[in-house]
């Protein structure tokens, strides 16, 4: 997902640099991708909460028996990497919001250019 988001952000940034105006379709495509990334971010947030709960549970059980500290060590390692991944998703989606605002500014003033009446 990280690579996919990076490539998509590069594409949008290149389009912003190259074009003076954007179309309504480009704007709706960006909104659609943002919603996909928001969904991914929500799922990762829920999984992060679940891993945190399991990690804290095994840490608490580790006070009773040292055998529970082994799964705790694995879970804390996974949790650290999961938080880093979630942090990237969060920042990426917020950056896409900024790109959306920039793209929206480049929309023609009347939405779609109208033909001149004769």
N, CA, C and O atoms as CSV, one atom per row, in Angstrom:
chain,resi,resn,atom,element,x,y,z
A,1,UNK,N,N,0.828,-1.188,0.000
A,1,UNK,CA,C,0.000,0.000,0.000
A,1,UNK,C,C,0.871,1.251,0.000
A,1,UNK,O,O,0.515,2.263,-0.602
A,2,UNK,N,N,1.996,1.177,0.667
A,2,UNK,CA,C,2.882,2.342,0.752
A,2,UNK,C,C,3.389,2.723,-0.636
A,2,UNK,O,O,3.378,3.897,-1.005
A,3,UNK,N,N,3.833,1.732,-1.402
A,3,UNK,CA,C,4.348,1.991,-2.741
A,3,UNK,C,C,3.234,2.529,-3.644
A,3,UNK,O,O,3.459,3.449,-4.431
A,4,UNK,N,N,2.054,1.964,-3.529
A,4,UNK,CA,C,0.913,2.398,-4.339
A,4,UNK,C,C,0.572,3.857,-4.047
A,4,UNK,O,O,0.316,4.636,-4.964
A,5,UNK,N,N,0.569,4.221,-2.766
A,5,UNK,CA,C,0.261,5.595,-2.382
A,5,UNK,C,C,1.351,6.549,-2.881
A,5,UNK,O,O,1.042,7.638,-3.363
A,6,UNK,N,N,2.618,6.152,-2.769
A,6,UNK,CA,C,3.714,7.005,-3.238
A,6,UNK,C,C,3.602,7.261,-4.738
A,6,UNK,O,O,3.773,8.394,-5.189
A,7,UNK,N,N,3.319,6.220,-5.510
A,7,UNK,CA,C,3.180,6.374,-6.961
A,7,UNK,C,C,1.998,7.260,-7.303
A,7,UNK,O,O,2.086,8.086,-8.212
A,8,UNK,N,N,0.904,7.104,-6.596
A,8,UNK,CA,C,-0.278,7.918,-6.858
A,8,UNK,C,C,-0.013,9.387,-6.523
A,8,UNK,O,O,-0.425,10.276,-7.267
A,9,UNK,N,N,0.668,9.640,-5.414
A,9,UNK,CA,C,0.992,11.013,-5.027
A,9,UNK,C,C,1.920,11.651,-6.069
A,9,UNK,O,O,1.740,12.815,-6.427
A,10,UNK,N,N,2.908,10.896,-6.553
A,10,UNK,CA,C,3.810,11.423,-7.581
A,10,UNK,C,C,3.050,11.773,-8.850
A,10,UNK,O,O,3.334,12.785,-9.490
A,11,UNK,N,N,2.081,10.934,-9.215
A,11,UNK,CA,C,1.272,11.187,-10.415
A,11,UNK,C,C,0.465,12.474,-10.255
A,11,UNK,O,O,0.421,13.296,-11.170
A,12,UNK,N,N,-0.165,12.650,-9.111
A,12,UNK,CA,C,-0.971,13.852,-8.876
A,12,UNK,C,C,-0.078,15.098,-8.846
A,12,UNK,O,O,-0.439,16.131,-9.410
A,13,UNK,N,N,1.075,15.006,-8.196
A,13,UNK,CA,C,1.995,16.148,-8.155
A,13,UNK,C,C,2.476,16.524,-9.555
A,13,UNK,O,O,2.584,17.706,-9.879
A,14,UNK,N,N,2.767,15.517,-10.386
A,14,UNK,CA,C,3.196,15.777,-11.763
A,14,UNK,C,C,2.073,16.442,-12.542
A,14,UNK,O,O,2.318,17.382,-13.298
A,15,UNK,N,N,0.844,15.968,-12.368
A,15,UNK,CA,C,-0.300,16.585,-13.048
A,15,UNK,C,C,-0.485,18.033,-12.608
A,15,UNK,O,O,-0.806,18.897,-13.424
A,16,UNK,N,N,-0.285,18.295,-11.328
A,16,UNK,CA,C,-0.423,19.669,-10.825
A,16,UNK,C,C,0.634,20.598,-11.425
A,16,UNK,O,O,0.352,21.764,-11.702
A,17,UNK,N,N,1.846,20.085,-11.625
A,17,UNK,CA,C,2.910,20.900,-12.193
A,17,UNK,C,C,2.698,21.150,-13.686
A,17,UNK,O,O,2.951,22.248,-14.181
A,18,UNK,N,N,2.231,20.121,-14.398
A,18,UNK,CA,C,2.135,20.196,-15.853
A,18,UNK,C,C,0.918,20.968,-16.355
A,18,UNK,O,O,0.989,21.617,-17.398
A,19,UNK,N,N,-0.181,20.906,-15.638
A,19,UNK,CA,C,-1.431,21.472,-16.135
A,19,UNK,C,C,-1.753,22.799,-15.471
A,19,UNK,O,O,-1.442,23.032,-14.303
A,20,UNK,N,N,-2.382,23.652,-16.249
A,20,UNK,CA,C,-2.866,24.920,-15.696
A,20,UNK,C,C,-4.276,24.752,-15.155
A,20,UNK,O,O,-4.675,25.443,-14.218
A,21,UNK,N,N,-5.031,23.831,-15.748
A,21,UNK,CA,C,-6.399,23.558,-15.302
A,21,UNK,C,C,-6.586,22.056,-15.182
A,21,UNK,O,O,-5.891,21.275,-15.832
A,22,UNK,N,N,-7.519,21.671,-14.355
A,22,UNK,CA,C,-7.836,20.256,-14.218
A,22,UNK,C,C,-9.310,20.050,-14.569
A,22,UNK,O,O,-10.085,21.001,-14.674
A,23,UNK,N,N,-9.665,18.798,-14.742
A,23,UNK,CA,C,-11.049,18.485,-15.084
A,23,UNK,C,C,-11.791,17.984,-13.848
A,23,UNK,O,O,-11.189,17.628,-12.835
A,24,UNK,N,N,-13.090,17.971,-13.965
A,24,UNK,CA,C,-13.937,17.459,-12.884
A,24,UNK,C,C,-13.667,15.976,-12.646
A,24,UNK,O,O,-13.735,15.503,-11.512
A,25,UNK,N,N,-13.359,15.235,-13.728
A,25,UNK,CA,C,-13.076,13.804,-13.614
A,25,UNK,C,C,-11.827,13.557,-12.773
A,25,UNK,O,O,-11.806,12.647,-11.945
A,26,UNK,N,N,-10.793,14.359,-12.983
A,26,UNK,CA,C,-9.569,14.209,-12.186
A,26,UNK,C,C,-9.850,14.440,-10.711
A,26,UNK,O,O,-9.303,13.759,-9.844
A,27,UNK,N,N,-10.706,15.404,-10.445
A,27,UNK,CA,C,-11.063,15.716,-9.056
A,27,UNK,C,C,-11.852,14.575,-8.424
A,27,UNK,O,O,-11.594,14.204,-7.279
A,28,UNK,N,N,-12.804,14.020,-9.154
A,28,UNK,CA,C,-13.593,12.905,-8.605
A,28,UNK,C,C,-12.744,11.643,-8.472
A,28,UNK,O,O,-12.938,10.861,-7.541
A,29,UNK,N,N,-11.793,11.437,-9.408
A,29,UNK,CA,C,-10.886,10.286,-9.285
A,29,UNK,C,C,-10.038,10.398,-8.027
A,29,UNK,O,O,-9.815,9.409,-7.329
A,30,UNK,N,N,-9.566,11.610,-7.740
A,30,UNK,CA,C,-8.777,11.827,-6.527
A,30,UNK,C,C,-9.619,11.580,-5.278
A,30,UNK,O,O,-9.150,10.967,-4.318
A,31,UNK,N,N,-10.857,12.054,-5.292
A,31,UNK,CA,C,-11.749,11.813,-4.150
A,31,UNK,C,C,-12.000,10.322,-3.940
A,31,UNK,O,O,-12.070,9.847,-2.806
A,32,UNK,N,N,-12.133,9.595,-5.042
A,32,UNK,CA,C,-12.352,8.145,-4.945
A,32,UNK,C,C,-11.141,7.460,-4.321
A,32,UNK,O,O,-11.288,6.609,-3.443
A,33,UNK,N,N,-9.944,7.832,-4.776
A,33,UNK,CA,C,-8.721,7.247,-4.203
A,33,UNK,C,C,-8.568,7.619,-2.733
A,33,UNK,O,O,-8.153,6.796,-1.917
A,34,UNK,N,N,-8.908,8.870,-2.398
A,34,UNK,CA,C,-8.829,9.291,-1.001
A,34,UNK,C,C,-9.749,8.426,-0.146
A,34,UNK,O,O,-9.379,8.037,0.962
A,35,UNK,N,N,-10.938,8.124,-0.648
A,35,UNK,CA,C,-11.859,7.285,0.135
A,35,UNK,C,C,-11.294,5.873,0.307
A,35,UNK,O,O,-11.468,5.263,1.363
A,36,UNK,N,N,-10.614,5.345,-0.728
A,36,UNK,CA,C,-9.976,4.029,-0.594
A,36,UNK,C,C,-8.889,4.064,0.479
A,36,UNK,O,O,-8.800,3.170,1.321
A,37,UNK,N,N,-8.068,5.111,0.433
A,37,UNK,CA,C,-6.990,5.219,1.414
A,37,UNK,C,C,-7.538,5.455,2.822
A,37,UNK,O,O,-6.953,4.983,3.796
A,38,UNK,N,N,-8.652,6.178,2.942
A,38,UNK,CA,C,-9.279,6.377,4.247
A,38,UNK,C,C,-9.782,5.051,4.814
A,38,UNK,O,O,-9.666,4.785,6.010
A,39,UNK,N,N,-10.340,4.231,3.934
A,39,UNK,CA,C,-10.815,2.916,4.382
A,39,UNK,C,C,-9.639,2.075,4.861
A,39,UNK,O,O,-9.714,1.431,5.908
A,40,UNK,N,N,-8.561,2.083,4.097
A,40,UNK,CA,C,-7.359,1.341,4.483
A,40,UNK,C,C,-6.829,1.841,5.827
A,40,UNK,O,O,-6.411,1.055,6.678
A,41,UNK,N,N,-6.854,3.151,5.996
A,41,UNK,CA,C,-6.380,3.757,7.249
A,41,UNK,C,C,-7.243,3.331,8.424
A,41,UNK,O,O,-6.720,3.053,9.503
A,42,UNK,N,N,-8.557,3.274,8.235
A,42,UNK,CA,C,-9.465,2.840,9.297
A,42,UNK,C,C,-9.197,1.389,9.695
A,42,UNK,O,O,-9.142,1.066,10.882
A,43,UNK,N,N,-9.033,0.527,8.708
A,43,UNK,CA,C,-8.749,-0.887,9.004
A,43,UNK,C,C,-7.443,-1.007,9.779
A,43,UNK,O,O,-7.363,-1.757,10.751
A,44,UNK,N,N,-6.427,-0.276,9.354
A,44,UNK,CA,C,-5.142,-0.341,10.060
A,44,UNK,C,C,-5.240,0.236,11.473
A,44,UNK,O,O,-4.551,-0.238,12.377
A,45,UNK,N,N,-6.069,1.231,11.675
A,45,UNK,CA,C,-6.277,1.766,13.023
A,45,UNK,C,C,-6.912,0.711,13.926
A,45,UNK,O,O,-6.496,0.538,15.072
A,46,UNK,N,N,-7.923,0.006,13.409
A,46,UNK,CA,C,-8.578,-1.045,14.204
A,46,UNK,C,C,-7.605,-2.176,14.532
A,46,UNK,O,O,-7.585,-2.677,15.656
A,47,UNK,N,N,-6.807,-2.572,13.555
A,47,UNK,CA,C,-5.829,-3.642,13.798
A,47,UNK,C,C,-4.769,-3.175,14.797
A,47,UNK,O,O,-4.315,-3.956,15.632
A,48,UNK,N,N,-4.378,-1.909,14.711
A,48,UNK,CA,C,-3.404,-1.362,15.659
A,48,UNK,C,C,-3.961,-1.384,17.079
A,48,UNK,O,O,-3.250,-1.730,18.022
A,49,UNK,N,N,-5.247,-1.009,17.232
A,49,UNK,CA,C,-5.870,-1.092,18.553
A,49,UNK,C,C,-5.906,-2.534,19.064
A,49,UNK,O,O,-5.644,-2.785,20.240
A,50,UNK,N,N,-6.230,-3.473,18.182
A,50,UNK,CA,C,-6.272,-4.879,18.575
A,50,UNK,C,C,-4.890,-5.359,19.018
A,50,UNK,O,O,-4.764,-6.018,20.049
A,51,UNK,N,N,-3.852,-5.031,18.243
A,51,UNK,CA,C,-2.491,-5.420,18.611
A,51,UNK,C,C,-2.084,-4.770,19.929
A,51,UNK,O,O,-1.413,-5.399,20.747
A,52,UNK,N,N,-2.477,-3.532,20.139
A,52,UNK,CA,C,-2.153,-2.845,21.395
A,52,UNK,C,C,-2.805,-3.536,22.576
A,52,UNK,O,O,-2.185,-3.724,23.623
A,53,UNK,N,N,-4.065,-3.914,22.397
A,53,UNK,CA,C,-4.779,-4.618,23.464
A,53,UNK,C,C,-4.107,-5.959,23.776
A,53,UNK,O,O,-3.903,-6.302,24.941
A,54,UNK,N,N,-3.767,-6.708,22.730
A,54,UNK,CA,C,-3.086,-7.995,22.954
A,54,UNK,C,C,-1.726,-7.792,23.629
A,54,UNK,O,O,-1.353,-8.542,24.531
A,55,UNK,N,N,-1.003,-6.784,23.187
A,55,UNK,CA,C,0.316,-6.515,23.768
A,55,UNK,C,C,0.205,-6.180,25.250
A,55,UNK,O,O,0.960,-6.702,26.070
A,56,UNK,N,N,-0.740,-5.306,25.589
A,56,UNK,CA,C,-0.935,-4.959,26.998
A,56,UNK,C,C,-1.420,-6.156,27.814
A,56,UNK,O,O,-1.051,-6.308,28.979
A,57,UNK,N,N,-2.245,-7.003,27.204
A,57,UNK,CA,C,-2.721,-8.209,27.906
A,57,UNK,C,C,-1.565,-9.133,28.238
A,57,UNK,O,O,-1.450,-9.614,29.365
A,58,UNK,N,N,-0.697,-9.384,27.243
A,58,UNK,CA,C,0.437,-10.275,27.494
A,58,UNK,C,C,1.451,-9.643,28.444
A,58,UNK,O,O,2.130,-10.353,29.186
A,59,UNK,N,N,1.558,-8.322,28.427
A,59,UNK,CA,C,2.454,-7.666,29.372
A,59,UNK,C,C,1.920,-7.851,30.795
A,59,UNK,O,O,2.687,-8.115,31.720
A,60,UNK,N,N,0.606,-7.712,30.964
A,60,UNK,CA,C,-0.002,-7.899,32.281
A,60,UNK,C,C,0.128,-9.353,32.733
A,60,UNK,O,O,0.436,-9.628,33.892
A,61,UNK,N,N,-0.112,-10.281,31.799
A,61,UNK,CA,C,0.048,-11.697,32.142
A,61,UNK,C,C,1.506,-12.047,32.436
A,61,UNK,O,O,1.789,-12.998,33.164
A,62,UNK,N,N,2.431,-11.265,31.860
A,62,UNK,CA,C,3.851,-11.485,32.121
A,62,UNK,C,C,4.219,-11.234,33.567
A,62,UNK,O,O,5.239,-11.727,34.050
A,63,UNK,N,N,3.388,-10.467,34.259
A,63,UNK,CA,C,3.623,-10.259,35.685
A,63,UNK,C,C,3.326,-11.528,36.478
A,63,UNK,O,O,3.878,-11.747,37.556
A,64,UNK,N,N,2.432,-12.369,35.919
A,64,UNK,CA,C,2.094,-13.631,36.593
A,64,UNK,C,C,3.086,-14.736,36.263
A,64,UNK,O,O,3.505,-15.494,37.138
A,65,UNK,N,N,3.453,-14.816,34.997
A,65,UNK,CA,C,4.391,-15.855,34.565
A,65,UNK,C,C,5.290,-15.286,33.470
A,65,UNK,O,O,4.828,-14.581,32.573
A,66,UNK,N,N,6.561,-15.599,33.558
A,66,UNK,CA,C,7.503,-15.071,32.584
A,66,UNK,C,C,7.310,-15.650,31.188
A,66,UNK,O,O,7.823,-15.089,30.220
A,67,UNK,N,N,6.587,-16.757,31.059
A,67,UNK,CA,C,6.336,-17.353,29.748
A,67,UNK,C,C,5.514,-16.425,28.842
A,67,UNK,O,O,5.630,-16.485,27.618
A,68,UNK,N,N,4.697,-15.581,29.443
A,68,UNK,CA,C,3.878,-14.659,28.651
A,68,UNK,C,C,4.699,-13.501,28.083
A,68,UNK,O,O,4.217,-12.765,27.223
A,69,UNK,N,N,5.914,-13.339,28.551
A,69,UNK,CA,C,6.755,-12.262,28.028
A,69,UNK,C,C,7.301,-12.573,26.637
A,69,UNK,O,O,7.696,-11.664,25.907
A,70,UNK,N,N,7.326,-13.863,26.267
A,70,UNK,CA,C,7.787,-14.237,24.917
A,70,UNK,C,C,6.814,-13.722,23.855
A,70,UNK,O,O,7.242,-13.038,22.925
A,71,UNK,N,N,5.495,-14.035,23.966
A,71,UNK,CA,C,4.572,-13.456,22.974
A,71,UNK,C,C,4.511,-11.930,23.076
A,71,UNK,O,O,4.299,-11.243,22.076
A,72,UNK,N,N,4.697,-11.411,24.279
A,72,UNK,CA,C,4.711,-9.958,24.445
A,72,UNK,C,C,5.832,-9.334,23.613
A,72,UNK,O,O,5.624,-8.299,22.979
A,73,UNK,N,N,7.010,-9.946,23.606
A,73,UNK,CA,C,8.144,-9.416,22.845
A,73,UNK,C,C,7.837,-9.420,21.343
A,73,UNK,O,O,8.143,-8.453,20.645
A,74,UNK,N,N,7.233,-10.507,20.848
A,74,UNK,CA,C,6.860,-10.554,19.432
A,74,UNK,C,C,5.799,-9.511,19.105
A,74,UNK,O,O,5.885,-8.829,18.085
A,75,UNK,N,N,4.811,-9.391,19.962
A,75,UNK,CA,C,3.726,-8.439,19.719
A,75,UNK,C,C,4.210,-6.995,19.766
A,75,UNK,O,O,3.750,-6.165,18.982
A,76,UNK,N,N,5.114,-6.690,20.656
A,76,UNK,CA,C,5.610,-5.313,20.732
A,76,UNK,C,C,6.409,-4.969,19.473
A,76,UNK,O,O,6.361,-3.835,18.998
A,77,UNK,N,N,7.141,-5.944,18.935
A,77,UNK,CA,C,7.882,-5.705,17.684
A,77,UNK,C,C,6.905,-5.447,16.532
A,77,UNK,O,O,7.078,-4.499,15.767
A,78,UNK,N,N,5.876,-6.299,16.413
A,78,UNK,CA,C,4.865,-6.094,15.367
A,78,UNK,C,C,4.152,-4.758,15.550
A,78,UNK,O,O,3.882,-4.048,14.581
A,79,UNK,N,N,3.856,-4.432,16.782
A,79,UNK,CA,C,3.129,-3.194,17.067
A,79,UNK,C,C,3.935,-1.962,16.660
A,79,UNK,O,O,3.379,-1.001,16.129
A,80,UNK,N,N,5.221,-1.991,16.905
A,80,UNK,CA,C,6.073,-0.856,16.528
A,80,UNK,C,C,6.032,-0.650,15.010
A,80,UNK,O,O,5.867,0.475,14.539
A,81,UNK,N,N,6.183,-1.741,14.245
A,81,UNK,CA,C,6.152,-1.614,12.799
A,81,UNK,C,C,4.759,-1.237,12.292
A,81,UNK,O,O,4.633,-0.519,11.300
A,82,UNK,N,N,3.736,-1.710,12.955
A,82,UNK,CA,C,2.378,-1.375,12.551
A,82,UNK,C,C,2.070,0.094,12.808
A,82,UNK,O,O,1.395,0.735,12.003
A,83,UNK,N,N,2.552,0.624,13.905
A,83,UNK,CA,C,2.353,2.051,14.206
A,83,UNK,C,C,3.097,2.907,13.182
A,83,UNK,O,O,2.581,3.941,12.756
A,84,UNK,N,N,4.289,2.498,12.784
A,84,UNK,CA,C,5.036,3.228,11.756
A,84,UNK,C,C,4.262,3.221,10.438
A,84,UNK,O,O,4.162,4.252,9.771
A,85,UNK,N,N,3.712,2.061,10.060
A,85,UNK,CA,C,2.927,1.966,8.829
A,85,UNK,C,C,1.665,2.816,8.915
A,85,UNK,O,O,1.308,3.499,7.955
A,86,UNK,N,N,0.996,2.777,10.051
A,86,UNK,CA,C,-0.209,3.585,10.220
A,86,UNK,C,C,0.128,5.073,10.164
A,86,UNK,O,O,-0.631,5.858,9.595
A,87,UNK,N,N,1.237,5.461,10.737
A,87,UNK,CA,C,1.686,6.852,10.701
A,87,UNK,C,C,1.876,7.312,9.259
A,87,UNK,O,O,1.481,8.421,8.900
A,88,UNK,N,N,2.488,6.446,8.426
A,88,UNK,CA,C,2.671,6.788,7.015
A,88,UNK,C,C,1.318,6.938,6.314
A,88,UNK,O,O,1.121,7.883,5.549
A,89,UNK,N,N,0.394,6.026,6.566
A,89,UNK,CA,C,-0.933,6.121,5.944
A,89,UNK,C,C,-1.644,7.408,6.350
A,89,UNK,O,O,-2.237,8.088,5.513
A,90,UNK,N,N,-1.583,7.727,7.606
A,90,UNK,CA,C,-2.241,8.934,8.122
A,90,UNK,C,C,-1.682,10.182,7.446
A,90,UNK,O,O,-2.441,11.027,6.970
A,91,UNK,N,N,-0.359,10.297,7.404
A,91,UNK,CA,C,0.259,11.465,6.788
A,91,UNK,C,C,0.010,11.508,5.288
A,91,UNK,O,O,-0.165,12.585,4.717
A,92,UNK,N,N,-0.008,10.334,4.642
A,92,UNK,CA,C,-0.270,10.274,3.210
A,92,UNK,C,C,-1.669,10.749,2.867
A,92,UNK,O,O,-1.854,11.489,1.901
A,93,UNK,N,N,-2.650,10.334,3.644
A,93,UNK,CA,C,-4.030,10.759,3.394
A,93,UNK,C,C,-4.176,12.257,3.643
A,93,UNK,O,O,-4.858,12.945,2.884
A,94,UNK,N,N,-3.554,12.758,4.679
A,94,UNK,CA,C,-3.626,14.200,4.932
A,94,UNK,C,C,-2.946,14.997,3.819
A,94,UNK,O,O,-3.397,16.090,3.478
A,95,UNK,N,N,-1.868,14.461,3.254
A,95,UNK,CA,C,-1.218,15.121,2.127
A,95,UNK,C,C,-2.123,15.096,0.896
A,95,UNK,O,O,-2.151,16.054,0.123
A,96,UNK,N,N,-2.862,14.003,0.715
A,96,UNK,CA,C,-3.810,13.932,-0.400
A,96,UNK,C,C,-4.913,14.973,-0.252
A,96,UNK,O,O,-5.420,15.481,-1.253
A,97,UNK,N,N,-5.289,15.297,0.980
A,97,UNK,CA,C,-6.257,16.374,1.194
A,97,UNK,C,C,-5.709,17.693,0.649
A,97,UNK,O,O,-6.432,18.449,0.001
A,98,UNK,N,N,-4.436,17.965,0.914
A,98,UNK,CA,C,-3.817,19.197,0.420
A,98,UNK,C,C,-3.757,19.202,-1.102
A,98,UNK,O,O,-4.011,20.227,-1.736
A,99,UNK,N,N,-3.418,18.044,-1.690
A,99,UNK,CA,C,-3.388,17.950,-3.151
A,99,UNK,C,C,-4.779,18.164,-3.736
A,99,UNK,O,O,-4.926,18.774,-4.795
A,100,UNK,N,N,-5.793,17.664,-3.047
A,100,UNK,CA,C,-7.169,17.875,-3.499
A,100,UNK,C,C,-7.500,19.367,-3.515
A,100,UNK,O,O,-8.105,19.861,-4.467
A,101,UNK,N,N,-7.108,20.076,-2.471
A,101,UNK,CA,C,-7.357,21.520,-2.419
A,101,UNK,C,C,-6.643,22.253,-3.557
A,101,UNK,O,O,-7.205,23.164,-4.165
A,102,UNK,N,N,-5.402,21.849,-3.838
A,102,UNK,CA,C,-4.660,22.474,-4.935
A,102,UNK,C,C,-5.307,22.165,-6.281
A,102,UNK,O,O,-5.375,23.031,-7.153
A,103,UNK,N,N,-5.778,20.937,-6.450
A,103,UNK,CA,C,-6.436,20.544,-7.689
A,103,UNK,C,C,-7.752,21.284,-7.860
A,103,UNK,O,O,-8.127,21.662,-8.970
A,104,UNK,N,N,-8.441,21.484,-6.761
A,104,UNK,CA,C,-9.724,22.180,-6.799
A,104,UNK,C,C,-9.542,23.633,-7.240
A,104,UNK,O,O,-10.396,24.188,-7.931
A,105,UNK,N,N,-8.435,24.241,-6.841
A,105,UNK,CA,C,-8.140,25.614,-7.243
A,105,UNK,C,C,-7.936,25.693,-8.757
A,105,UNK,O,O,-8.270,26.701,-9.380
A,106,UNK,N,N,-7.387,24.626,-9.347
A,106,UNK,CA,C,-7.098,24.624,-10.782
A,106,UNK,C,C,-8.313,24.282,-11.642
A,106,UNK,O,O,-8.209,24.208,-12.867
A,107,UNK,N,N,-9.458,24.075,-11.006
A,107,UNK,CA,C,-10.680,23.848,-11.784
A,107,UNK,C,C,-11.045,25.129,-12.515
A,107,UNK,O,O,-10.853,26.219,-11.976
A,108,UNK,N,N,-11.573,25.020,-13.747
A,108,UNK,CA,C,-12.042,26.236,-14.415
A,108,UNK,C,C,-13.112,26.917,-13.574
A,108,UNK,O,O,-13.859,26.256,-12.853
A,109,UNK,N,N,-13.182,28.219,-13.668
A,109,UNK,CA,C,-14.084,29.002,-12.811
A,109,UNK,C,C,-15.538,28.585,-12.934
A,109,UNK,O,O,-16.261,28.584,-11.937
A,110,UNK,N,N,-15.983,28.232,-14.130
A,110,UNK,CA,C,-17.377,27.840,-14.337
A,110,UNK,C,C,-17.540,26.327,-14.304
A,110,UNK,O,O,-18.546,25.808,-14.789
A,111,UNK,N,N,-16.591,25.625,-13.754
A,111,UNK,CA,C,-16.668,24.172,-13.711
A,111,UNK,C,C,-16.171,23.601,-15.022
A,111,UNK,O,O,-15.031,23.143,-15.103
A,112,UNK,N,N,-16.999,23.619,-16.047
A,112,UNK,CA,C,-16.646,23.146,-17.381
A,112,UNK,C,C,-16.743,24.353,-18.310
A,112,UNK,O,O,-17.679,25.148,-18.215
A,113,UNK,N,N,-15.787,24.479,-19.192
A,113,UNK,CA,C,-15.801,25.621,-20.093
A,113,UNK,C,C,-17.038,25.546,-20.994
A,113,UNK,O,O,-17.323,24.507,-21.589
A,114,UNK,N,N,-17.752,26.642,-21.081
A,114,UNK,CA,C,-18.949,26.696,-21.910
A,114,UNK,C,C,-18.604,27.244,-23.281
A,114,UNK,O,O,-17.704,28.068,-23.440
A,115,UNK,N,N,-19.347,26.759,-24.268
A,115,UNK,CA,C,-19.167,27.279,-25.623
A,115,UNK,C,C,-19.766,28.662,-25.699
A,115,UNK,O,O,-20.784,28.950,-25.069
A,116,UNK,N,N,-19.129,29.514,-26.475
A,116,UNK,CA,C,-19.651,30.876,-26.653
A,116,UNK,C,C,-20.924,30.833,-27.495
A,116,UNK,O,O,-21.031,30.092,-28.472
A,117,UNK,N,N,-21.858,31.635,-27.087
A,117,UNK,CA,C,-23.092,31.711,-27.867
A,117,UNK,C,C,-22.885,32.692,-29.003
A,117,UNK,O,O,-22.212,33.711,-28.846
A,118,UNK,N,N,-23.471,32.374,-30.154
A,118,UNK,CA,C,-23.333,33.237,-31.340
A,118,UNK,C,C,-24.428,34.240,-31.428
A,118,UNK,O,O,-24.460,35.040,-32.364
